[in-house]
Amino acid sequence: MKWINNHPSIAAFIVLATGMVVIILYEARDVGLEGSQWFWLVVITVLVAALCTWIISWGDDEEDTASEA
């Protein structure tokens, strides 16, 4: 729990990426993708989760700056 409080963005990324990959794997199971397609689908999904977490963290920077002033 302490680690999550110290690294909230990394924790959010891990949870978001895991959830997104599970949903993608479940929903696309009957599509008939090949192995390399599955690999790249998972990689791109994880990158999208990283981008989402990065964008969400922009608001954290604003709160830190306001509390320092």
ZIWOWO-V915293 format. One record per residue. RES is the residue in one small letter. PSI is psi in whole degrees, -180 to 180 (NA if undefined). NEAR is the number of other ideal C-beta (glycine too) atoms within 10 Angstrom. Layout:
res:RES psi:PSI near:NEAR
res:RES psi:PSI near:NEAR
//
This chain:
res:m psi:-38 near:5
res:k psi:-38 near:6
res:w psi:-41 near:9
res:i psi:-41 near:12
res:n psi:-32 near:8
res:n psi:-27 near:9
res:h psi:66 near:12
res:p psi:-33 near:14
res:s psi:-41 near:13
res:i psi:-41 near:12
res:a psi:-42 near:14
res:a psi:-41 near:16
res:f psi:-45 near:20
res:i psi:-45 near:14
res:v psi:-46 near:13
res:l psi:-46 near:18
res:a psi:-43 near:19
res:t psi:-47 near:12
res:g psi:-43 near:11
res:m psi:-41 near:16
res:v psi:-42 near:16
res:v psi:-45 near:11
res:i psi:-44 near:11
res:i psi:-46 near:17
res:l psi:-39 near:13
res:y psi:-46 near:8
res:e psi:-28 near:9
res:a psi:15 near:13
res:r psi:-30 near:10
res:d psi:15 near:6
res:v psi:-28 near:9
res:g psi:35 near:7
res:l psi:152 near:13
res:e psi:171 near:7
res:g psi:-46 near:7
res:s psi:-32 near:8
res:q psi:-41 near:12
res:w psi:-45 near:15
res:f psi:-52 near:11
res:w psi:-32 near:11
res:l psi:-44 near:16
res:v psi:-43 near:15
res:v psi:-47 near:11
res:i psi:-37 near:11
res:t psi:-43 near:18
res:v psi:-39 near:17
res:l psi:-38 near:11
res:v psi:-40 near:14
res:a psi:-40 near:20
res:a psi:-42 near:14
res:l psi:-44 near:11
res:c psi:-44 near:15
res:t psi:-39 near:19
res:w psi:-44 near:11
res:i psi:-42 near:9
res:i psi:-35 near:14
res:s psi:-15 near:13
res:w psi:-37 near:8
res:g psi:-30 near:9
res:d psi:-37 near:11
res:d psi:-38 near:9
res:e psi:-38 near:9
res:e psi:-39 near:9
res:d psi:-41 near:9
res:t psi:-40 near:9
res:a psi:-36 near:8
res:s psi:-25 near:7
res:e psi:-26 near:6
res:a psi:NA near:4
//
